[in-house]
Amino acid sequence: MEFYPGIICPGFVNAHCHSELSYLKGAIAEGCGHGGFAASIAKVRDNFTPEQRTKALLDADSNMWDEGINAVADIVNDNSSFAIKAQSQIEYHSFAEVFGLKTSNIEQCKSLTINPNTTLTPHSVYSVQSNDFAKVCRHSSAPLSIHFKESEAEELLFEGKGSLAEWYSTVGFECDFLHFGSPARRIVESIPAERSVILVHNCFVTQEDIDLIMSHFSAPVYWVLCPRSNRFISGVVPDVVHLLRRNHLNICIGTDSLASNHSLSILEELKCFENIPLEELLRWATFGGAQALGIKPRGVINIDGVDLENMRLTPQTVVKRLV
Ligand SMILES: [Zn+2]
């Protein structure tokens, strides 16, 4: 018998990741905002060799395993991550992300779904035209993982204002979905009620959005928070966690990618939430993500360096994999 100080719990589930962007670790400046972030990626993404990308993916995968992560909801745009995921001890669900307002990548995404555990999802409600959105919803019955209200520009686009609207008009993108009137309305009017959805980021979600979405869906809705990515990209510290908790919603935790984070550590994400009971945080990071992916929690991890008297994480808290 072995004795471990601290807490023992099932392995973590990373409910939102883009492992294939791991090669961008340290390559993108912090705080450049949404438009700036996308532009920075476009600028540097061709500076890396396939070998560098593969090495970065391998490192990300083994670091996640060491950090106590047993399952990952992983967004994919290409084939680069599947060979590594097939060899991994981590259980991956890959979401092939459909987007494109002028030219669509849906056929390429469909070709990715021949890989194990890979299904289509729309990138967001601001980057996919109606026809593709409907095709994705019809393609399977797996959960959809949608970037949702990460920035204020998303809501403003539906009012013809803000930075997204300006960018689209500069480059000549026309949206055929603005008649929905808001991101939340597009969600409920485009996705069947019995389809489970994983909404990612949620920084600017309002009570009205929650009411609308929760009154529509009969299937569970999962709300993923990626606090360190939000801080990295736009300096936003989403206060929305309290709103989600008040509404008793299913909360999950994601890291987003190494393009917008310093590590793929669920424990470090949890440390961003102050004054929330540790049992609740651990539930989000384990059962929450597992339910979203329709899997059972697996693995056993040891969380040490916890303030056990107040049941809070501390800056010194560390995680160690036991099984
Ligand atoms: Zn993302």
py3Dmol code that shows the C-alpha trace and the ligand (Angstrom):
import py3Dmol

protein = """\
ATOM      1  CA  MET A   1       0.000   0.000   0.000  1.00  0.00           C
ATOM      2  CA  GLU A   2       1.241   3.500  -0.826  1.00  0.00           C
ATOM      3  CA  PHE A   3       0.342   6.749   0.875  1.00  0.00           C
ATOM      4  CA  TYR A   4      -0.217   9.945  -1.138  1.00  0.00           C
ATOM      5  CA  PRO A   5      -0.817  13.302   0.510  1.00  0.00           C
ATOM      6  CA  GLY A   6      -3.593  15.517  -0.867  1.00  0.00           C
ATOM      7  CA  ILE A   7      -6.521  14.418  -2.996  1.00  0.00           C
ATOM      8  CA  ILE A   8      -7.091  11.490  -5.332  1.00  0.00           C
ATOM      9  CA  CYS A   9      -9.525  11.850  -8.208  1.00  0.00           C
ATOM     10  CA  PRO A  10     -10.203  10.534 -11.735  1.00  0.00           C
ATOM     11  CA  GLY A  11      -8.130  11.858 -14.640  1.00  0.00           C
ATOM     12  CA  PHE A  12      -8.961  15.249 -16.116  1.00  0.00           C
ATOM     13  CA  VAL A  13     -10.812  15.835 -19.372  1.00  0.00           C
ATOM     14  CA  ASN A  14      -9.581  18.706 -21.534  1.00  0.00           C
ATOM     15  CA  ALA A  15     -12.884  19.815 -23.042  1.00  0.00           C
ATOM     16  CA  HIS A  16     -11.361  22.116 -25.658  1.00  0.00           C
ATOM     17  CA  CYS A  17      -7.990  21.863 -27.343  1.00  0.00           C
ATOM     18  CA  HIS A  18      -6.379  22.347 -30.775  1.00  0.00           C
ATOM     19  CA  SER A  19      -3.433  19.966 -30.369  1.00  0.00           C
ATOM     20  CA  GLU A  20      -2.380  20.439 -33.993  1.00  0.00           C
ATOM     21  CA  LEU A  21      -1.459  24.075 -33.203  1.00  0.00           C
ATOM     22  CA  SER A  22       1.092  22.948 -30.588  1.00  0.00           C
ATOM     23  CA  TYR A  23       3.984  24.052 -32.820  1.00  0.00           C
ATOM     24  CA  LEU A  24       2.875  27.666 -32.232  1.00  0.00           C
ATOM     25  CA  LYS A  25       3.893  27.564 -28.566  1.00  0.00           C
ATOM     26  CA  GLY A  26       5.592  30.869 -27.781  1.00  0.00           C
ATOM     27  CA  ALA A  27       5.176  32.111 -31.366  1.00  0.00           C
ATOM     28  CA  ILE A  28       2.190  34.419 -30.810  1.00  0.00           C
ATOM     29  CA  ALA A  29       2.354  37.611 -28.735  1.00  0.00           C
ATOM     30  CA  GLU A  30      -0.027  37.947 -25.813  1.00  0.00           C
ATOM     31  CA  GLY A  31      -2.793  40.522 -25.747  1.00  0.00           C
ATOM     32  CA  CYS A  32      -3.188  41.151 -29.477  1.00  0.00           C
ATOM     33  CA  GLY A  33      -6.965  40.655 -29.332  1.00  0.00           C
ATOM     34  CA  HIS A  34      -9.067  38.485 -31.580  1.00  0.00           C
ATOM     35  CA  GLY A  35      -8.322  39.899 -34.999  1.00  0.00           C
ATOM     36  CA  GLY A  36      -4.661  40.295 -34.067  1.00  0.00           C
ATOM     37  CA  PHE A  37      -4.446  36.688 -32.885  1.00  0.00           C
ATOM     38  CA  ALA A  38      -5.764  35.267 -36.157  1.00  0.00           C
ATOM     39  CA  ALA A  39      -3.480  37.569 -38.152  1.00  0.00           C
ATOM     40  CA  SER A  40      -0.442  36.542 -36.055  1.00  0.00           C
ATOM     41  CA  ILE A  41      -1.105  32.858 -36.694  1.00  0.00           C
ATOM     42  CA  ALA A  42      -1.427  33.473 -40.432  1.00  0.00           C
ATOM     43  CA  LYS A  43       1.904  35.322 -40.382  1.00  0.00           C
ATOM     44  CA  VAL A  44       3.978  32.611 -38.678  1.00  0.00           C
ATOM     45  CA  ARG A  45       2.265  29.337 -39.510  1.00  0.00           C
ATOM     46  CA  ASP A  46       4.439  28.606 -42.566  1.00  0.00           C
ATOM     47  CA  ASN A  47       7.687  29.052 -40.640  1.00  0.00           C
ATOM     48  CA  PHE A  48       7.595  25.524 -39.220  1.00  0.00           C
ATOM     49  CA  THR A  49       8.626  22.217 -40.759  1.00  0.00           C
ATOM     50  CA  PRO A  50       6.443  19.084 -40.596  1.00  0.00           C
ATOM     51  CA  GLU A  51       9.084  17.600 -38.250  1.00  0.00           C
ATOM     52  CA  GLN A  52       8.752  20.533 -35.868  1.00  0.00           C
ATOM     53  CA  ARG A  53       4.971  20.179 -35.922  1.00  0.00           C
ATOM     54  CA  THR A  54       5.144  16.464 -35.192  1.00  0.00           C
ATOM     55  CA  LYS A  55       7.612  16.952 -32.351  1.00  0.00           C
ATOM     56  CA  ALA A  56       5.379  19.658 -30.832  1.00  0.00           C
ATOM     57  CA  LEU A  57       2.335  17.363 -31.048  1.00  0.00           C
ATOM     58  CA  LEU A  58       4.202  14.496 -29.384  1.00  0.00           C
ATOM     59  CA  ASP A  59       5.360  16.792 -26.575  1.00  0.00           C
ATOM     60  CA  ALA A  60       1.845  18.196 -26.097  1.00  0.00           C
ATOM     61  CA  ASP A  61       0.354  14.712 -25.948  1.00  0.00           C
ATOM     62  CA  SER A  62       2.854  13.376 -23.404  1.00  0.00           C
ATOM     63  CA  ASN A  63       2.684  16.567 -21.309  1.00  0.00           C
ATOM     64  CA  MET A  64      -1.110  16.330 -21.163  1.00  0.00           C
ATOM     65  CA  TRP A  65      -0.846  12.713 -20.026  1.00  0.00           C
ATOM     66  CA  ASP A  66       1.693  13.669 -17.333  1.00  0.00           C
ATOM     67  CA  GLU A  67      -0.582  16.562 -16.291  1.00  0.00           C
ATOM     68  CA  GLY A  68      -3.308  14.043 -15.461  1.00  0.00           C
ATOM     69  CA  ILE A  69      -5.405  14.451 -18.623  1.00  0.00           C
ATOM     70  CA  ASN A  70      -7.145  11.254 -19.759  1.00  0.00           C
ATOM     71  CA  ALA A  71      -9.387  12.553 -22.526  1.00  0.00           C
ATOM     72  CA  VAL A  72      -9.348  15.501 -24.924  1.00  0.00           C
ATOM     73  CA  ALA A  73     -11.967  17.180 -27.110  1.00  0.00           C
ATOM     74  CA  ASP A  74      -9.609  18.131 -29.922  1.00  0.00           C
ATOM     75  CA  ILE A  75     -10.432  20.476 -32.795  1.00  0.00           C
ATOM     76  CA  VAL A  76      -8.829  19.462 -36.112  1.00  0.00           C
ATOM     77  CA  ASN A  77      -8.312  21.279 -39.398  1.00  0.00           C
ATOM     78  CA  ASP A  78      -6.013  18.755 -41.058  1.00  0.00           C
ATOM     79  CA  ASN A  79      -4.547  15.252 -40.870  1.00  0.00           C
ATOM     80  CA  SER A  80      -1.453  16.123 -38.861  1.00  0.00           C
ATOM     81  CA  SER A  81      -2.517  14.894 -35.420  1.00  0.00           C
ATOM     82  CA  PHE A  82      -4.188  11.541 -36.098  1.00  0.00           C
ATOM     83  CA  ALA A  83      -1.124   9.265 -36.193  1.00  0.00           C
ATOM     84  CA  ILE A  84       0.074  10.581 -32.836  1.00  0.00           C
ATOM     85  CA  LYS A  85      -3.388  10.371 -31.286  1.00  0.00           C
ATOM     86  CA  ALA A  86      -3.711   6.759 -32.434  1.00  0.00           C
ATOM     87  CA  GLN A  87      -0.558   5.878 -30.436  1.00  0.00           C
ATOM     88  CA  SER A  88      -1.525   7.940 -27.394  1.00  0.00           C
ATOM     89  CA  GLN A  89      -2.714   6.735 -23.995  1.00  0.00           C
ATOM     90  CA  ILE A  90      -5.114   9.692 -24.028  1.00  0.00           C
ATOM     91  CA  GLU A  91      -8.619   9.171 -25.404  1.00  0.00           C
ATOM     92  CA  TYR A  92      -9.277  11.770 -28.100  1.00  0.00           C
ATOM     93  CA  HIS A  93     -12.483  12.897 -29.731  1.00  0.00           C
ATOM     94  CA  SER A  94     -11.594  14.909 -32.834  1.00  0.00           C
ATOM     95  CA  PHE A  95     -13.955  17.594 -34.108  1.00  0.00           C
ATOM     96  CA  ALA A  96     -13.289  18.471 -37.753  1.00  0.00           C
ATOM     97  CA  GLU A  97     -14.053  22.140 -37.800  1.00  0.00           C
ATOM     98  CA  VAL A  98     -16.094  23.485 -40.724  1.00  0.00           C
ATOM     99  CA  PHE A  99     -15.713  27.165 -41.592  1.00  0.00           C
ATOM    100  CA  GLY A 100     -15.467  29.565 -44.502  1.00  0.00           C
ATOM    101  CA  LEU A 101     -17.673  32.412 -45.623  1.00  0.00           C
ATOM    102  CA  LYS A 102     -16.355  32.634 -49.169  1.00  0.00           C
ATOM    103  CA  THR A 103     -14.865  29.208 -49.708  1.00  0.00           C
ATOM    104  CA  SER A 104     -15.944  26.355 -47.474  1.00  0.00           C
ATOM    105  CA  ASN A 105     -13.697  23.580 -46.143  1.00  0.00           C
ATOM    106  CA  ILE A 106     -16.584  21.157 -45.555  1.00  0.00           C
ATOM    107  CA  GLU A 107     -15.426  18.558 -48.095  1.00  0.00           C
ATOM    108  CA  GLN A 108     -11.951  18.474 -46.557  1.00  0.00           C
ATOM    109  CA  CYS A 109     -13.530  18.119 -43.101  1.00  0.00           C
ATOM    110  CA  LYS A 110     -15.722  15.255 -44.283  1.00  0.00           C
ATOM    111  CA  SER A 111     -12.604  13.469 -45.517  1.00  0.00           C
ATOM    112  CA  LEU A 112     -11.107  13.779 -42.011  1.00  0.00           C
ATOM    113  CA  THR A 113     -14.068  11.921 -40.498  1.00  0.00           C
ATOM    114  CA  ILE A 114     -12.670   8.594 -41.781  1.00  0.00           C
ATOM    115  CA  ASN A 115     -10.316   8.820 -38.773  1.00  0.00           C
ATOM    116  CA  PRO A 116     -11.375   7.159 -35.506  1.00  0.00           C
ATOM    117  CA  ASN A 117     -13.676   9.136 -33.228  1.00  0.00           C
ATOM    118  CA  THR A 118     -13.853  12.102 -35.586  1.00  0.00           C
ATOM    119  CA  THR A 119     -17.010  14.068 -36.343  1.00  0.00           C
ATOM    120  CA  LEU A 120     -17.939  17.344 -38.017  1.00  0.00           C
ATOM    121  CA  THR A 121     -18.634  20.527 -36.116  1.00  0.00           C
ATOM    122  CA  PRO A 122     -19.222  24.151 -37.133  1.00  0.00           C
ATOM    123  CA  HIS A 123     -16.360  26.417 -36.019  1.00  0.00           C
ATOM    124  CA  SER A 124     -18.747  29.078 -34.745  1.00  0.00           C
ATOM    125  CA  VAL A 125     -21.968  30.916 -35.563  1.00  0.00           C
ATOM    126  CA  TYR A 126     -20.075  33.772 -37.262  1.00  0.00           C
ATOM    127  CA  SER A 127     -17.817  31.846 -39.652  1.00  0.00           C
ATOM    128  CA  VAL A 128     -20.113  29.298 -41.357  1.00  0.00           C
ATOM    129  CA  GLN A 129     -22.849  29.966 -43.935  1.00  0.00           C
ATOM    130  CA  SER A 130     -26.335  28.503 -43.489  1.00  0.00           C
ATOM    131  CA  ASN A 131     -26.038  25.691 -45.991  1.00  0.00           C
ATOM    132  CA  ASP A 132     -22.872  24.283 -44.406  1.00  0.00           C
ATOM    133  CA  PHE A 133     -24.270  24.723 -40.905  1.00  0.00           C
ATOM    134  CA  ALA A 134     -27.287  22.618 -41.868  1.00  0.00           C
ATOM    135  CA  LYS A 135     -25.073  19.986 -43.547  1.00  0.00           C
ATOM    136  CA  VAL A 136     -22.933  19.662 -40.406  1.00  0.00           C
ATOM    137  CA  CYS A 137     -26.027  19.224 -38.231  1.00  0.00           C
ATOM    138  CA  ARG A 138     -27.283  16.452 -40.523  1.00  0.00           C
ATOM    139  CA  HIS A 139     -23.942  14.647 -40.838  1.00  0.00           C
ATOM    140  CA  SER A 140     -24.037  12.681 -37.562  1.00  0.00           C
ATOM    141  CA  SER A 141     -25.627  12.694 -34.136  1.00  0.00           C
ATOM    142  CA  ALA A 142     -22.379  13.314 -32.207  1.00  0.00           C
ATOM    143  CA  PRO A 143     -22.100  16.402 -30.022  1.00  0.00           C
ATOM    144  CA  LEU A 144     -21.196  19.671 -31.720  1.00  0.00           C
ATOM    145  CA  SER A 145     -18.364  21.770 -30.313  1.00  0.00           C
ATOM    146  CA  ILE A 146     -18.870  25.440 -31.146  1.00  0.00           C
ATOM    147  CA  HIS A 147     -16.747  28.482 -30.301  1.00  0.00           C
ATOM    148  CA  PHE A 148     -19.345  30.727 -28.730  1.00  0.00           C
ATOM    149  CA  LYS A 149     -19.260  34.379 -27.668  1.00  0.00           C
ATOM    150  CA  GLU A 150     -15.505  34.484 -27.141  1.00  0.00           C
ATOM    151  CA  SER A 151     -15.511  38.184 -28.042  1.00  0.00           C
ATOM    152  CA  GLU A 152     -18.036  41.012 -28.074  1.00  0.00           C
ATOM    153  CA  ALA A 153     -17.628  41.298 -31.839  1.00  0.00           C
ATOM    154  CA  GLU A 154     -19.675  38.120 -32.337  1.00  0.00           C
ATOM    155  CA  GLU A 155     -22.905  39.588 -30.957  1.00  0.00           C
ATOM    156  CA  LEU A 156     -22.226  42.949 -32.642  1.00  0.00           C
ATOM    157  CA  LEU A 157     -21.800  41.281 -36.050  1.00  0.00           C
ATOM    158  CA  PHE A 158     -25.493  40.369 -35.986  1.00  0.00           C
ATOM    159  CA  GLU A 159     -26.245  44.086 -35.521  1.00  0.00           C
ATOM    160  CA  GLY A 160     -23.934  45.022 -38.416  1.00  0.00           C
ATOM    161  CA  LYS A 161     -21.431  46.638 -36.055  1.00  0.00           C
ATOM    162  CA  GLY A 162     -18.059  45.939 -34.442  1.00  0.00           C
ATOM    163  CA  SER A 163     -14.688  44.631 -35.563  1.00  0.00           C
ATOM    164  CA  LEU A 164     -15.901  41.407 -37.207  1.00  0.00           C
ATOM    165  CA  ALA A 165     -18.501  43.282 -39.269  1.00  0.00           C
ATOM    166  CA  GLU A 166     -15.841  45.804 -40.318  1.00  0.00           C
ATOM    167  CA  TRP A 167     -13.360  43.103 -41.273  1.00  0.00           C
ATOM    168  CA  TYR A 168     -15.957  41.166 -43.276  1.00  0.00           C
ATOM    169  CA  SER A 169     -16.983  44.275 -45.173  1.00  0.00           C
ATOM    170  CA  THR A 170     -13.330  45.184 -45.917  1.00  0.00           C
ATOM    171  CA  VAL A 171     -12.569  41.764 -47.388  1.00  0.00           C
ATOM    172  CA  GLY A 172     -15.961  41.378 -49.060  1.00  0.00           C
ATOM    173  CA  PHE A 173     -17.393  38.505 -46.995  1.00  0.00           C
ATOM    174  CA  GLU A 174     -21.170  38.366 -47.009  1.00  0.00           C
ATOM    175  CA  CYS A 175     -23.033  36.479 -44.288  1.00  0.00           C
ATOM    176  CA  ASP A 176     -26.344  34.778 -45.085  1.00  0.00           C
ATOM    177  CA  PHE A 177     -27.228  34.264 -41.396  1.00  0.00           C
ATOM    178  CA  LEU A 178     -27.479  37.735 -39.883  1.00  0.00           C
ATOM    179  CA  HIS A 179     -31.290  37.561 -39.991  1.00  0.00           C
ATOM    180  CA  PHE A 180     -31.129  35.289 -36.926  1.00  0.00           C
ATOM    181  CA  GLY A 181     -30.378  38.472 -34.995  1.00  0.00           C
ATOM    182  CA  SER A 182     -27.968  37.058 -32.401  1.00  0.00           C
ATOM    183  CA  PRO A 183     -25.484  34.203 -31.896  1.00  0.00           C
ATOM    184  CA  ALA A 184     -27.790  32.457 -29.392  1.00  0.00           C
ATOM    185  CA  ARG A 185     -30.753  32.717 -31.740  1.00  0.00           C
ATOM    186  CA  ARG A 186     -28.731  31.164 -34.525  1.00  0.00           C
ATOM    187  CA  ILE A 187     -27.828  28.263 -32.234  1.00  0.00           C
ATOM    188  CA  VAL A 188     -31.431  27.469 -31.263  1.00  0.00           C
ATOM    189  CA  GLU A 189     -32.889  28.009 -34.720  1.00  0.00           C
ATOM    190  CA  SER A 190     -30.243  25.912 -36.498  1.00  0.00           C
ATOM    191  CA  ILE A 191     -29.534  22.969 -34.191  1.00  0.00           C
ATOM    192  CA  PRO A 192     -32.140  20.308 -33.390  1.00  0.00           C
ATOM    193  CA  ALA A 193     -33.195  20.243 -29.719  1.00  0.00           C
ATOM    194  CA  GLU A 194     -32.075  16.653 -29.244  1.00  0.00           C
ATOM    195  CA  ARG A 195     -28.497  17.358 -30.356  1.00  0.00           C
ATOM    196  CA  SER A 196     -25.964  17.804 -27.566  1.00  0.00           C
ATOM    197  CA  VAL A 197     -23.791  20.900 -27.893  1.00  0.00           C
ATOM    198  CA  ILE A 198     -20.530  21.951 -26.297  1.00  0.00           C
ATOM    199  CA  LEU A 199     -20.282  25.737 -26.248  1.00  0.00           C
ATOM    200  CA  VAL A 200     -16.706  26.953 -25.898  1.00  0.00           C
ATOM    201  CA  HIS A 201     -15.437  30.171 -24.252  1.00  0.00           C
ATOM    202  CA  ASN A 202     -18.764  31.846 -23.376  1.00  0.00           C
ATOM    203  CA  CYS A 203     -16.972  35.019 -22.190  1.00  0.00           C
ATOM    204  CA  PHE A 204     -19.844  37.300 -23.177  1.00  0.00           C
ATOM    205  CA  VAL A 205     -22.810  35.006 -22.541  1.00  0.00           C
ATOM    206  CA  THR A 206     -25.822  36.709 -20.947  1.00  0.00           C
ATOM    207  CA  GLN A 207     -28.786  35.465 -18.929  1.00  0.00           C
ATOM    208  CA  GLU A 208     -30.964  35.970 -22.022  1.00  0.00           C
ATOM    209  CA  ASP A 209     -28.654  33.710 -24.040  1.00  0.00           C
ATOM    210  CA  ILE A 210     -28.817  31.046 -21.331  1.00  0.00           C
ATOM    211  CA  ASP A 211     -32.620  31.234 -21.107  1.00  0.00           C
ATOM    212  CA  LEU A 212     -32.996  30.959 -24.854  1.00  0.00           C
ATOM    213  CA  ILE A 213     -30.549  28.071 -25.224  1.00  0.00           C
ATOM    214  CA  MET A 214     -31.717  26.069 -22.204  1.00  0.00           C
ATOM    215  CA  SER A 215     -35.388  26.395 -23.154  1.00  0.00           C
ATOM    216  CA  HIS A 216     -34.619  25.010 -26.620  1.00  0.00           C
ATOM    217  CA  PHE A 217     -32.415  21.979 -26.002  1.00  0.00           C
ATOM    218  CA  SER A 218     -33.701  18.688 -24.624  1.00  0.00           C
ATOM    219  CA  ALA A 219     -30.176  17.218 -24.971  1.00  0.00           C
ATOM    220  CA  PRO A 220     -27.538  18.372 -22.494  1.00  0.00           C
ATOM    221  CA  VAL A 221     -25.643  21.584 -23.184  1.00  0.00           C
ATOM    222  CA  TYR A 222     -22.056  21.894 -21.953  1.00  0.00           C
ATOM    223  CA  TRP A 223     -20.368  25.214 -21.236  1.00  0.00           C
ATOM    224  CA  VAL A 224     -16.583  25.127 -21.567  1.00  0.00           C
ATOM    225  CA  LEU A 225     -14.384  27.748 -19.943  1.00  0.00           C
ATOM    226  CA  CYS A 226     -10.808  28.361 -21.137  1.00  0.00           C
ATOM    227  CA  PRO A 227      -9.721  31.195 -18.821  1.00  0.00           C
ATOM    228  CA  ARG A 228      -6.012  31.238 -19.613  1.00  0.00           C
ATOM    229  CA  SER A 229      -6.608  31.419 -23.361  1.00  0.00           C
ATOM    230  CA  ASN A 230      -9.013  34.320 -22.905  1.00  0.00           C
ATOM    231  CA  ARG A 231      -6.464  36.127 -20.794  1.00  0.00           C
ATOM    232  CA  PHE A 232      -3.722  35.411 -23.339  1.00  0.00           C
ATOM    233  CA  ILE A 233      -5.635  36.638 -26.382  1.00  0.00           C
ATOM    234  CA  SER A 234      -7.625  39.571 -25.117  1.00  0.00           C
ATOM    235  CA  GLY A 235      -6.932  40.079 -21.424  1.00  0.00           C
ATOM    236  CA  VAL A 236     -10.542  39.113 -20.743  1.00  0.00           C
ATOM    237  CA  VAL A 237     -11.096  37.449 -17.398  1.00  0.00           C
ATOM    238  CA  PRO A 238     -14.515  35.923 -17.874  1.00  0.00           C
ATOM    239  CA  ASP A 239     -16.757  36.703 -14.955  1.00  0.00           C
ATOM    240  CA  VAL A 240     -19.306  34.451 -16.588  1.00  0.00           C
ATOM    241  CA  VAL A 241     -18.437  31.505 -14.328  1.00  0.00           C
ATOM    242  CA  HIS A 242     -20.724  32.890 -11.633  1.00  0.00           C
ATOM    243  CA  LEU A 243     -23.583  33.304 -14.096  1.00  0.00           C
ATOM    244  CA  LEU A 244     -23.127  29.706 -15.273  1.00  0.00           C
ATOM    245  CA  ARG A 245     -23.036  28.450 -11.675  1.00  0.00           C
ATOM    246  CA  ARG A 246     -26.175  30.391 -10.684  1.00  0.00           C
ATOM    247  CA  ASN A 247     -27.962  28.709 -13.576  1.00  0.00           C
ATOM    248  CA  HIS A 248     -26.727  25.233 -12.536  1.00  0.00           C
ATOM    249  CA  LEU A 249     -25.244  24.626 -15.977  1.00  0.00           C
ATOM    250  CA  ASN A 250     -22.845  21.830 -16.953  1.00  0.00           C
ATOM    251  CA  ILE A 251     -19.425  23.457 -16.793  1.00  0.00           C
ATOM    252  CA  CYS A 252     -16.296  21.920 -18.340  1.00  0.00           C
ATOM    253  CA  ILE A 253     -12.702  23.129 -18.590  1.00  0.00           C
ATOM    254  CA  GLY A 254     -10.518  23.460 -21.693  1.00  0.00           C
ATOM    255  CA  THR A 255      -7.022  24.710 -22.400  1.00  0.00           C
ATOM    256  CA  ASP A 256      -7.484  25.876 -25.998  1.00  0.00           C
ATOM    257  CA  SER A 257      -4.201  25.609 -27.930  1.00  0.00           C
ATOM    258  CA  LEU A 258      -0.544  26.362 -27.261  1.00  0.00           C
ATOM    259  CA  ALA A 259      -0.938  29.284 -29.685  1.00  0.00           C
ATOM    260  CA  SER A 260      -2.869  31.019 -26.893  1.00  0.00           C
ATOM    261  CA  ASN A 261      -1.666  29.298 -23.758  1.00  0.00           C
ATOM    262  CA  HIS A 262       1.606  28.546 -21.993  1.00  0.00           C
ATOM    263  CA  SER A 263       0.757  24.914 -21.291  1.00  0.00           C
ATOM    264  CA  LEU A 264      -2.038  22.399 -21.801  1.00  0.00           C
ATOM    265  CA  SER A 265      -2.682  21.977 -18.094  1.00  0.00           C
ATOM    266  CA  ILE A 266      -6.189  21.636 -16.726  1.00  0.00           C
ATOM    267  CA  LEU A 267      -4.871  22.158 -13.188  1.00  0.00           C
ATOM    268  CA  GLU A 268      -3.464  25.564 -14.179  1.00  0.00           C
ATOM    269  CA  GLU A 269      -6.869  26.488 -15.667  1.00  0.00           C
ATOM    270  CA  LEU A 270      -8.549  25.547 -12.390  1.00  0.00           C
ATOM    271  CA  LYS A 271      -6.182  27.823 -10.461  1.00  0.00           C
ATOM    272  CA  CYS A 272      -7.758  30.802 -12.314  1.00  0.00           C
ATOM    273  CA  PHE A 273     -11.047  30.309 -10.456  1.00  0.00           C
ATOM    274  CA  GLU A 274     -10.810  31.846  -7.029  1.00  0.00           C
ATOM    275  CA  ASN A 275     -13.249  31.160  -4.235  1.00  0.00           C
ATOM    276  CA  ILE A 276     -14.978  28.247  -5.878  1.00  0.00           C
ATOM    277  CA  PRO A 277     -15.174  25.044  -3.838  1.00  0.00           C
ATOM    278  CA  LEU A 278     -12.536  22.560  -4.922  1.00  0.00           C
ATOM    279  CA  GLU A 279     -15.048  19.690  -5.214  1.00  0.00           C
ATOM    280  CA  GLU A 280     -16.931  21.729  -7.775  1.00  0.00           C
ATOM    281  CA  LEU A 281     -13.801  22.617  -9.765  1.00  0.00           C
ATOM    282  CA  LEU A 282     -12.746  18.980  -9.867  1.00  0.00           C
ATOM    283  CA  ARG A 283     -16.208  17.935 -11.008  1.00  0.00           C
ATOM    284  CA  TRP A 284     -16.004  20.359 -13.966  1.00  0.00           C
ATOM    285  CA  ALA A 285     -12.522  19.097 -14.871  1.00  0.00           C
ATOM    286  CA  THR A 286     -13.396  15.382 -14.675  1.00  0.00           C
ATOM    287  CA  PHE A 287     -17.067  14.306 -14.864  1.00  0.00           C
ATOM    288  CA  GLY A 288     -18.108  17.508 -16.667  1.00  0.00           C
ATOM    289  CA  GLY A 289     -15.829  16.934 -19.633  1.00  0.00           C
ATOM    290  CA  ALA A 290     -16.403  13.175 -19.632  1.00  0.00           C
ATOM    291  CA  GLN A 291     -20.170  13.639 -19.888  1.00  0.00           C
ATOM    292  CA  ALA A 292     -19.744  16.159 -22.694  1.00  0.00           C
ATOM    293  CA  LEU A 293     -17.826  13.522 -24.666  1.00  0.00           C
ATOM    294  CA  GLY A 294     -20.117  10.676 -23.618  1.00  0.00           C
ATOM    295  CA  ILE A 295     -17.276   8.729 -21.982  1.00  0.00           C
ATOM    296  CA  LYS A 296     -16.519   7.385 -18.521  1.00  0.00           C
ATOM    297  CA  PRO A 297     -13.925   9.127 -16.350  1.00  0.00           C
ATOM    298  CA  ARG A 298     -10.705   7.092 -16.342  1.00  0.00           C
ATOM    299  CA  GLY A 299      -7.314   7.211 -14.667  1.00  0.00           C
ATOM    300  CA  VAL A 300      -6.360   8.132 -11.137  1.00  0.00           C
ATOM    301  CA  ILE A 301      -4.483  11.319 -10.297  1.00  0.00           C
ATOM    302  CA  ASN A 302      -3.078  12.766  -7.113  1.00  0.00           C
ATOM    303  CA  ILE A 303      -3.489  16.485  -6.425  1.00  0.00           C
ATOM    304  CA  ASP A 304      -1.039  17.668  -3.823  1.00  0.00           C
ATOM    305  CA  GLY A 305      -0.233  21.029  -2.256  1.00  0.00           C
ATOM    306  CA  VAL A 306      -3.907  21.786  -1.610  1.00  0.00           C
ATOM    307  CA  ASP A 307      -5.143  23.991   1.251  1.00  0.00           C
ATOM    308  CA  LEU A 308      -7.124  21.136   2.790  1.00  0.00           C
ATOM    309  CA  GLU A 309      -8.567  23.220   5.609  1.00  0.00           C
ATOM    310  CA  ASN A 310     -10.393  25.532   3.192  1.00  0.00           C
ATOM    311  CA  MET A 311     -10.466  23.034   0.304  1.00  0.00           C
ATOM    312  CA  ARG A 312      -8.819  25.449  -2.113  1.00  0.00           C
ATOM    313  CA  LEU A 313      -6.054  25.128  -4.702  1.00  0.00           C
ATOM    314  CA  THR A 314      -2.894  27.113  -3.995  1.00  0.00           C
ATOM    315  CA  PRO A 315      -0.187  28.380  -6.367  1.00  0.00           C
ATOM    316  CA  GLN A 316       1.887  25.402  -5.166  1.00  0.00           C
ATOM    317  CA  THR A 317      -0.722  22.769  -6.051  1.00  0.00           C
ATOM    318  CA  VAL A 318       0.641  20.065  -8.354  1.00  0.00           C
ATOM    319  CA  VAL A 319      -0.826  17.026 -10.075  1.00  0.00           C
ATOM    320  CA  LYS A 320       0.742  13.598 -10.421  1.00  0.00           C
ATOM    321  CA  ARG A 321      -0.596  10.665 -12.382  1.00  0.00           C
ATOM    322  CA  LEU A 322      -0.995   7.460 -10.395  1.00  0.00           C
ATOM    323  CA  VAL A 323      -2.808   5.276 -12.952  1.00  0.00           C
TER     324      VAL A 323
END
"""
ligand_1 = """\
1
ZN
Zn -10.717 26.941 -29.928
"""
view = py3Dmol.view(width=600, height=400)
view.addModel(protein, "pdb")
view.setStyle({"model": 0}, {"cartoon": {"style": "trace"}})
view.addModel(ligand_1, "xyz")
view.setStyle({"model": 1}, {"stick": {}})
view.zoomTo()
view.show()
